[in-house]
Amino acid sequence: MSKGLSLWFAVSSIVLLTAAAISISYSAWLAILLGLLSVSNIGWGFVVKARQRRS
């Protein structure tokens, strides 16, 4: 995985997790949604990394 793509996944995951942490005090459903988006973003990063290793 290129450094730029790694940086993108790292920064976007941090932003999503920060938003989830902030939203805990506002809405539980929003916090759950943002938490799931964070986990899926991290998982998608691993998928992209594995696909690029194969080729």
Backbone as numpy.savetxt, mean C-alpha at the origin, in Angstrom:
# Nx Ny Nz CAx CAy CAz Cx Cy Cz
12.97 -5.19 -9.46 12.11 -4.02 -9.46 13.02 -2.79 -9.46
12.67 -1.83 -10.27 13.46 -0.60 -10.34 13.33 0.21 -9.05
14.29 1.09 -8.85 14.27 1.90 -7.63 13.07 2.84 -7.61
12.72 3.38 -8.76 11.57 4.28 -8.82 10.27 3.58 -8.48
10.10 2.36 -8.99 8.88 1.60 -8.71 8.83 1.18 -7.23
9.98 0.81 -6.69 10.04 0.47 -5.27 9.69 1.68 -4.40
10.21 2.82 -4.79 9.91 4.05 -4.05 8.42 4.37 -4.13
7.83 4.17 -5.30 6.40 4.43 -5.47 5.57 3.56 -4.53
5.86 2.25 -4.48 5.10 1.37 -3.61 5.33 1.71 -2.14
6.54 2.07 -1.77 6.83 2.42 -0.38 6.08 3.69 0.04
6.16 4.72 -0.79 5.52 5.99 -0.45 4.00 5.86 -0.45
3.46 5.17 -1.44 2.00 5.03 -1.49 1.49 4.20 -0.32
2.25 3.20 0.11 1.84 2.42 1.27 1.88 3.26 2.54
2.91 4.07 2.69 3.00 4.94 3.86 1.85 5.94 3.89
1.53 6.51 2.74 0.43 7.47 2.67 -0.91 6.81 3.03
-1.14 5.62 2.48 -2.39 4.91 2.78 -2.47 4.53 4.26
-1.38 4.04 4.84 -1.39 3.68 6.25 -1.56 4.90 7.15
-0.96 6.02 6.77 -1.14 7.25 7.53 -2.58 7.72 7.47
-3.16 7.65 6.28 -4.57 8.04 6.14 -5.47 7.12 6.95
-5.16 5.84 6.99 -5.95 4.90 7.79 -5.83 5.23 9.27
-4.63 5.57 9.71 -4.44 5.92 11.12 -5.20 7.18 11.49
-5.19 8.16 10.62 -5.90 9.41 10.89 -7.41 9.19 10.87
-7.88 8.34 9.96 -9.31 8.14 9.82 -9.92 7.30 10.94
-9.10 6.70 11.78 -9.63 5.90 12.89 -10.53 6.76 13.79
-10.13 8.00 14.00 -10.92 8.86 14.88 -12.19 9.39 14.22
-12.28 9.29 12.91 -13.46 9.80 12.19 -14.47 8.71 11.88
-14.01 7.64 11.27 -14.94 6.61 10.84 -14.24 5.26 10.83
-14.85 4.28 11.47 -14.26 2.95 11.50 -14.29 2.30 10.12
-15.38 2.53 9.38 -15.49 1.92 8.05 -14.45 2.48 7.10
-14.20 3.77 7.19 -13.17 4.38 6.35 -11.79 3.85 6.73
-11.56 3.67 8.01 -10.27 3.13 8.47 -10.08 1.70 7.98
-11.13 0.91 8.02 -11.05 -0.47 7.53 -10.79 -0.49 6.03
-11.50 0.35 5.30 -11.31 0.43 3.86 -9.88 0.84 3.50
-9.39 1.86 4.16 -8.02 2.30 3.88 -7.00 1.26 4.33
-7.27 0.55 5.39 -6.39 -0.53 5.81 -6.33 -1.65 4.79
-7.48 -2.01 4.25 -7.51 -3.04 3.21 -6.80 -2.57 1.94
-6.98 -1.31 1.59 -6.27 -0.76 0.43 -4.76 -0.78 0.66
-4.34 -0.51 1.87 -2.91 -0.53 2.20 -2.33 -1.93 2.05
-3.04 -2.90 2.59 -2.57 -4.28 2.50 -2.55 -4.76 1.05
-3.56 -4.38 0.28 -3.57 -4.79 -1.13 -2.48 -4.08 -1.92
-2.18 -2.85 -1.58 -1.10 -2.14 -2.25 0.25 -2.80 -1.96
0.48 -3.18 -0.73 1.71 -3.86 -0.36 1.79 -5.22 -1.07
0.69 -5.94 -1.08 0.64 -7.22 -1.78 0.88 -7.09 -3.26
0.31 -6.06 -3.87 0.51 -5.83 -5.30 1.98 -5.52 -5.59
2.66 -4.86 -4.66 4.09 -4.61 -4.81 4.88 -5.90 -4.86
4.53 -6.85 -4.00 5.18 -8.15 -4.03 4.88 -8.91 -5.32
3.66 -8.80 -5.81 3.29 -9.46 -7.06 4.11 -8.90 -8.22
4.22 -7.59 -8.29 4.99 -6.95 -9.36 6.45 -7.37 -9.27
6.98 -7.42 -8.08 8.39 -7.82 -7.88 8.60 -9.25 -8.35
7.69 -10.16 -8.01 7.82 -11.56 -8.41 7.70 -11.71 -9.92
6.80 -10.96 -10.54 6.64 -11.06 -12.00 7.87 -10.53 -12.72
8.49 -9.49 -12.20 9.67 -8.96 -12.85 10.88 -9.85 -12.66
10.93 -10.61 -11.58 12.02 -11.57 -11.38 11.93 -12.72 -12.37
10.72 -13.15 -12.69 10.54 -14.28 -13.61 10.99 -13.96 -15.02
10.75 -12.73 -15.43 11.07 -12.40 -16.83 12.45 -11.81 -16.98
